[in-house]
Amino acid sequence: MKEINGKMFKQMVLSGAIVLHNNHPEVDALNVFPVPDGDTGTNMSLTFNSGAEQVEKLADDTPIGDIAKTLSKGLLMGARGNSGVILSQIFRGVAKSLKGKETANVAELSDAFSSGAKVAYKAVMRPVEGTILTVIRESADAAAKYVQPDMEIEDWFSYFVKSAEKSLDNTPELLPVLKEVGVVDSGGAGLLLVLTGFMAALAGEVIEKV
């Protein structure tokens, strides 16, 4: 498809919430930074679910800008822990970029995630590389360079997710504590799950909650 409407974005949000919920224990197990408290996946899942619950109440013909705004508000209200707060800031940036739009094409979607990365960085007093911040910035930058006019959104989003995977795999090289324990960043892993859920909805897959 060449653009996504509110209905599709709503499905993407709900799918992202389910994929994160289904896999959050694995993210908890990765959690060593900033403290090894084992709750990053739980916090991110509760945060994203808070936004998804608000989005679920909206009509299918709601414009994409309004879906993004509702998601952002829900995430901010329900943000838990560092990773949940950063996740909420990413989608605050996405909402800012999609404001007033009925639908979004590839370039607009790419701009929205680039905006998400910028807003998230600004919200953190001392940004640390090798975290969720690196994953959103590097993947959004790579995906922005991949944009072509009239491109299919599925093609672009698949590249965006692959770029996020690549960035996540590299986090131990940037953050010594991750390398020491032999794990990737838990916040980045949580973000990748959300994006994987978005991709599944775009591909027409239905993910069941477990």
C-alpha positions, 0 to 999 in steps of 0.5 A: 500500500502507498499510504496508511489510514487511521484504521490501519495505524490502529491495527498496527498499534494493537498488534504492537501491544500484543507482540510486546505483551506476549514477549515481555518476559524475554525483555525482562530477562535482558534487563541489566542497564541502568540497573538489573531490576528485571522489569523493563519488558513489564514496564514497556508492556504496561506503558504501551498497553495504556496507549493501545487501550485508548486507541482501541476505543476510537472509531475505525475512520479516525484520522491517523493524526488523531490515532497517534495523538491518542496513543501518545497521551495514553503512553504518557499517562501510563508510562512506567520506568525509564524505558516506558518514559522513553517509549512514550517520548518516541510516540510523542514525536511521532504524534507531533509529526502526524498532527492533522493528517488523515493518512500518511505515505512513506515519507510522512511515516519516515519523518514521524519516526525521525521526529520520535527519535529527536523528541526522545533524545531531548527528553533524556538529560544524559542520553546513553548510546547502546540503548533504546535511544540508539535503536530508534535513532539509527533505524529511523536514520537508515529508513529515512535514507531508504525512502523512495517516491511512491514506495510501498509502505510494507517494503519501507517498514520491513527495512525499518524493522531490519535496521532496528534489529541491526542496531539492537544487535550492535548495542553491546559494542556501545555499552560495555555492561551489555557486552560483559553480561552477553545481552542486547539492550532490553529497552531496544528489544522492547521497541523492536517487538512493538515495531515487529507487531506493527509490521505484522499488522501491515502484512495482514497477520493477526497476532493472538494474545497469550 
